[in-house]
Each structure stands twice: as structure tokens, then as C-alpha cells.
Amino acid sequence: MTTTDGRKTLVLAGTGKTGRRVVERLTARGVPVRVGSRSTTPPFDWRDQATWEPALQGVGAAYVAYHPDAAFPGAAKTVGAFAELAVSCGVTRLVLLADRGASEAERCEEAVRESGAEWTVVRTGFISQNFSEDVLADAVRTGVVALPAGRVAEPFIDAEDIADVASAALTEDGHVGETYEVTGPRLLTFAEAVAEIGEATGRTLRYQPVSLEQFTQRLKEQATPAAFARPLADLMAEVFDGRRARLADGVQRALRREPRDFRDYVRATAATGVWSPGFQ
């Protein structure tokens, strides 16, 4: 049962890793959807508040995925302003995508809780699809994945699970006021994760721990804007200290099933050829 009375559900970052999957699920359920991105009509841009109200017209619920990341500096202030406006425009339900263990993301959570809307928080860690749908895809194709994560373990979470939890929270009863900390079923170091990708692709891949400075420099060499590169490195320094090296039961509580395993993601993704050298 929904609480939106036939109004649209706004999916922010609706063309991104989790957002587009949320759109697919809502559409399959027959839920009217408005995709929120800079390329849609009406457009939505987190950096331009003039675009927010037009995107909120006729909306009853919203998936709030802040770009570039809820853990980046200034996110909480912006998310709070959006949540306040959304409620004033008649939005009754907000589902926030947040980061496990990141202080700025925790402030985003508080802003949404204080908005007056029915709220659900979906708190995630490192998304498995970062290896195939983000900058790390090129790294896998070249054979060396370099990250400032040391030997820390991470319970990699599948974007499909995130989307399942978020779409349930947007459309069903029983999720209001819940904070779902979602993880995969296993802890893996990045070296182990890269090794599993190598095994599935039949290639020799290597994980290379690097310093924050080395990581930032590599991002700059890839033409990553400095305004994104440094905050991303700072975020990794904050969360890759072991605080996320534990499993949580958010998927089980929200969906009454076990989360997808990283190995299943790897096998399915390897079959697409996305990690093959020269893939276009």
C-alpha cells in the first residue's frame, strides 16, 4: 500500500547506480515516477535550488540520493533544505540513501528525520557496482585496482539490494521510521574482492593499497575535478578505518530475505564482458 494517493514518486539521481534501479522497480509496480536529474524535464540539480520546486510538484514520495555523495561536505545543509521544501510542497514520504559511518551522512539523516515527513533511511557502505559502473571499472580492465583502503574488510552491498529496500520503503507500509543498515552477507578485503573478480574473468588482477595523496593524484590524472577528488579521498580516510567491518541485518529486516553475495554479482557482471580489456 502506498501513501501517495496516485501522485508521482520523485527519484533523485534517477539515472545513477541505485536511482535507475529504483525507477525500474517502481515502474514495474505501476507507480508513477518522475526521474530527477539534470537531463530530465523538469530538470533537477542539487546545486540549483530553483530546479527543486518544479520537480516536486505533484509528488507524494521521494528517494533522496544526494549527488555526489551524502558524506561530502555541505550535504546535510542541502539535504535539509530540500526535505523542508519537499514537505511544504506536500511530499509525505522521504527515503534517504546514506553512508555507513560517515559523519556528514549522519547529519543528513538527522535533517530528514526532522523534516516532518514519514522517513526511512537506507544506510549503505561500498556498493559492489562501483567495480563495474564507476571509475573502478577502468582500473579492473587495466588489471590494477588502487585504493587507500589498506587491508580493511568491507561487507560489499549489491545495488540491486539497495534498490529493493528503497522501493519497498517508498511503496509499502511498515518501513516508516526505520533505519536499514544494509550490507552483503560476507566481509571481504579489497584484495579478496579483486581476486574474486580475477577468478571470474580468468585474468590476473591485483589490488594495490595506496596513500590518500597517491589516490587523489590518480583521480586528478583521470581528469576528476579537484572538488570531487579530495572529498572522496577524505571520505575513504574516514570510513576505511575498520568501522564498517561488520555485518548488519538491514536487508533481512526490510525484505525478509538474505542479501546477495558479492560472488553472485561478480559472476553475473563478468558474463557481460564489462571487465574485458578494450570494452566500450
C-alpha distance (Angstrom), angle and dihedral (degrees) to the residues before:
residue distance angle dihedral
M1 . . .
T2 3.80 . .
T3 3.78 129.0 .
T4 3.81 96.7 -149.4
D5 3.84 101.1 86.5
G6 3.78 93.6 -134.8
R7 3.78 93.7 -49.1
K8 3.78 119.9 136.2
T9 3.77 125.8 -89.1
L10 3.79 112.8 -132.6
V11 3.79 114.3 -142.5
L12 3.79 111.3 -163.9
A13 3.80 117.8 -153.1
G14 3.77 80.6 20.7
T15 3.79 93.9 168.2
G16 3.81 94.8 48.1
K17 3.81 132.7 95.8
T18 3.78 97.3 -78.2
G19 3.79 100.6 18.5
R20 3.79 97.1 60.5
R21 3.79 90.0 48.9
V22 3.81 90.3 51.2
V23 3.82 88.6 50.7
E24 3.81 90.5 51.9
R25 3.79 92.4 51.5
L26 3.79 95.6 45.8
T27 3.79 91.4 47.7
A28 3.80 90.4 50.6
R29 3.81 88.3 53.9
G30 3.79 91.2 52.1
V31 3.80 93.6 -111.3
P32 3.83 114.5 151.1
V33 3.81 106.0 -116.8
R34 3.78 135.5 -163.7
V35 3.79 113.6 -163.0
G36 3.78 111.4 -141.7
S37 3.79 114.1 -148.5
R38 3.77 139.2 115.8
S39 3.81 91.0 -99.8
T40 3.82 98.3 52.5
T41 3.79 131.8 87.9
P42 2.94 111.6 -86.0
P43 3.81 91.3 25.5
F44 3.78 123.2 -136.3
D45 3.79 121.7 -153.7
W46 3.81 122.3 173.9
R47 3.81 88.4 -150.6
D48 3.80 94.6 53.8
Q49 3.80 113.9 58.9
A50 3.79 90.5 -172.1
T51 3.81 87.6 74.1
W52 3.78 95.3 54.1
E53 3.79 103.5 75.1
P54 3.82 96.5 48.4
A55 3.81 88.7 51.2
L56 3.83 90.3 51.0
Q57 3.79 97.1 52.8
G58 3.80 111.4 116.6
V59 3.81 92.0 5.4
G60 3.80 123.3 136.4
A61 3.80 101.0 176.6
A62 3.79 136.9 17.0
Y63 3.79 138.9 -158.6
V64 3.79 103.3 -142.3
A65 3.80 111.3 -152.8
Y66 3.78 109.4 162.1
H67 3.80 117.9 -145.0
P68 2.93 127.6 -106.5
D69 3.82 91.0 8.3
A70 3.80 139.2 -43.7
A71 3.81 88.7 -124.1
F72 3.81 94.7 59.0
P73 3.82 119.8 106.7
G74 3.80 113.0 -84.1
A75 3.80 95.2 17.3
A76 3.80 95.1 117.6
K77 3.78 94.4 54.2
T78 3.79 91.5 49.5
V79 3.80 95.2 43.7
G80 3.80 89.9 48.0
A81 3.80 92.0 52.4
F82 3.80 90.5 48.6
A83 3.80 93.2 48.3
E84 3.80 91.6 50.0
L85 3.80 91.3 50.0
A86 3.79 92.1 45.6
V87 3.79 92.1 55.6
S88 3.81 91.4 47.2
C89 3.83 87.7 53.0
G90 3.80 91.4 54.8
V91 3.81 101.5 -96.5
T92 3.80 108.4 150.8
R93 3.82 103.5 -177.3
L94 3.82 131.4 45.6
V95 3.80 125.7 -176.4
L96 3.80 112.1 -166.8
L97 3.80 126.3 -156.5
A98 3.82 106.6 -146.2
D99 3.81 139.3 170.9
R100 3.80 125.6 -108.3
G101 3.78 111.5 -117.7
A102 3.80 98.7 -0.3
S103 3.80 115.7 128.6
E104 3.82 96.5 -149.3
A105 3.81 90.6 50.1
E106 3.80 89.3 52.7
R107 3.80 88.0 55.8
C108 3.83 88.4 51.3
E109 3.79 88.5 54.1
E110 3.79 91.5 51.8
A111 3.80 91.3 49.5
V112 3.80 91.8 54.1
R113 3.81 92.5 45.6
E114 3.79 89.7 53.6
S115 3.82 94.7 47.4
G116 3.80 96.1 89.4
A117 3.80 93.1 -119.2
E118 3.77 127.0 117.6
W119 3.80 100.6 -95.7
T120 3.78 141.9 -164.0
V121 3.80 125.6 -178.5
V122 3.80 121.3 -149.5
R123 3.79 104.5 -164.5
T124 3.80 114.4 -164.5
G125 3.77 141.3 178.0
F126 3.79 129.8 -159.6
I127 3.81 109.4 -15.4
S128 3.80 115.3 -135.6
Q129 3.80 91.4 -137.2
N130 3.82 89.6 65.6
F131 3.80 83.8 84.4
S132 3.81 93.0 57.9
E133 3.80 109.4 21.2
D134 3.78 102.1 39.2
V135 3.81 141.8 45.6
L136 3.81 91.3 -60.5
A137 3.81 90.9 66.9
D138 3.81 89.7 74.3
A139 3.79 90.0 46.9
V140 3.81 91.4 53.8
R141 3.79 90.5 48.8
T142 3.80 91.3 52.7
G143 3.82 91.7 47.8
V144 3.82 102.2 -116.6
V145 3.81 124.9 87.0
A146 3.81 108.9 -166.6
L147 3.81 118.8 -169.7
P148 3.82 136.7 154.7
A149 3.81 90.7 -122.1
G150 3.79 100.8 106.6
R151 3.78 112.1 -164.8
V152 3.79 95.9 -37.1
A153 3.81 117.2 140.0
E154 3.81 122.2 -126.2
P155 3.84 130.3 -168.9
F156 3.81 94.3 -135.9
I157 3.80 111.1 -143.5
D158 3.79 123.5 -149.3
A159 3.81 117.0 -125.9
E160 3.80 87.6 -136.3
D161 3.80 89.5 63.5
I162 3.79 92.1 47.0
A163 3.79 90.2 52.5
D164 3.81 92.0 47.3
V165 3.81 91.2 52.8
A166 3.80 93.8 44.4
S167 3.80 95.3 47.6
A168 3.80 90.3 48.5
A169 3.80 90.4 51.3
L170 3.81 90.8 49.3
T171 3.79 96.3 49.6
E172 3.81 110.1 24.9
D173 3.78 137.9 66.3
G174 3.78 120.3 -115.8
H175 3.80 100.9 51.1
V176 3.80 101.9 83.2
G177 3.80 112.8 117.5
E178 3.80 93.1 14.5
T179 3.79 126.7 129.7
Y180 3.78 108.0 -155.6
E181 3.77 112.4 -162.5
V182 3.79 100.8 -163.4
T183 3.80 125.4 -161.0
G184 3.75 139.1 155.4
P185 3.81 120.2 -101.0
R186 3.83 96.9 -102.6
L187 3.78 140.4 49.1
L188 3.80 113.3 -128.5
T189 3.77 132.2 174.5
F190 3.78 115.1 -130.8
A191 3.79 88.6 -109.8
E192 3.80 89.7 56.5
A193 3.81 92.1 45.9
V194 3.80 92.4 51.0
A195 3.81 89.8 47.1
E196 3.81 90.0 55.0
I197 3.80 90.1 51.9
G198 3.80 89.3 49.5
E199 3.79 91.8 51.1
A200 3.80 92.4 50.3
T201 3.80 93.5 47.8
G202 3.80 96.4 40.8
R203 3.79 90.9 -124.1
T204 3.77 135.0 120.1
L205 3.79 106.6 -112.3
R206 3.77 128.4 176.1
Y207 3.79 134.5 -155.7
Q208 3.80 112.7 -145.2
P209 3.81 119.6 -165.8
V210 3.80 110.1 -143.4
S211 3.78 136.4 179.9
L212 3.79 122.1 -101.2
E213 3.78 89.6 -107.6
Q214 3.80 92.3 52.3
F215 3.79 91.4 47.2
T216 3.80 92.6 49.5
Q217 3.79 91.0 48.5
R218 3.81 91.6 51.6
L219 3.78 90.4 51.7
K220 3.78 90.0 51.9
E221 3.80 90.1 49.8
Q222 3.81 87.2 55.3
A223 3.83 88.1 55.6
T224 3.80 92.4 -107.3
P225 3.83 108.6 160.9
A226 3.80 112.6 -106.2
A227 3.82 89.6 -128.4
F228 3.81 87.3 65.2
A229 3.80 102.0 32.0
R230 3.80 99.1 58.9
P231 3.83 97.2 44.2
L232 3.80 89.0 48.4
A233 3.79 90.8 52.6
D234 3.80 90.9 46.7
L235 3.80 90.4 50.9
M236 3.79 91.0 52.9
A237 3.79 90.2 49.6
E238 3.80 88.9 53.0
V239 3.80 100.6 46.8
F240 3.81 103.1 30.1
D241 3.79 93.0 71.3
G242 3.80 95.0 96.9
R243 3.80 97.9 -89.1
R244 3.82 91.3 115.9
A245 3.81 95.3 44.2
R246 3.78 93.8 109.9
L247 3.77 137.2 81.7
A248 3.80 124.1 -111.9
D249 3.80 132.4 -165.6
G250 3.82 102.9 -132.3
V251 3.80 95.4 119.1
Q252 3.79 91.9 47.6
R253 3.81 93.3 48.9
A254 3.79 95.4 45.5
L255 3.81 100.1 39.8
R256 3.80 105.8 20.5
R257 3.79 91.1 -126.9
E258 3.78 139.2 89.2
P259 3.82 120.5 -90.1
R260 3.78 121.5 -106.4
D261 3.78 116.0 -90.9
F262 3.80 121.2 -119.1
R263 3.81 89.7 -124.3
D264 3.82 90.8 59.6
Y265 3.80 90.4 52.1
V266 3.80 91.0 48.6
R267 3.80 94.6 50.3
A268 3.79 93.7 47.6
T269 3.79 92.9 45.8
A270 3.81 95.0 45.8
A271 3.80 88.8 56.0
T272 3.82 90.1 61.5
G273 3.82 92.1 61.4
V274 3.81 92.4 -128.1
W275 3.81 91.3 132.7
S276 3.81 95.4 50.4
P277 3.83 114.8 114.5
G278 3.78 109.3 -101.7
F279 3.82 94.0 22.8
Q280 3.79 111.4 157.9
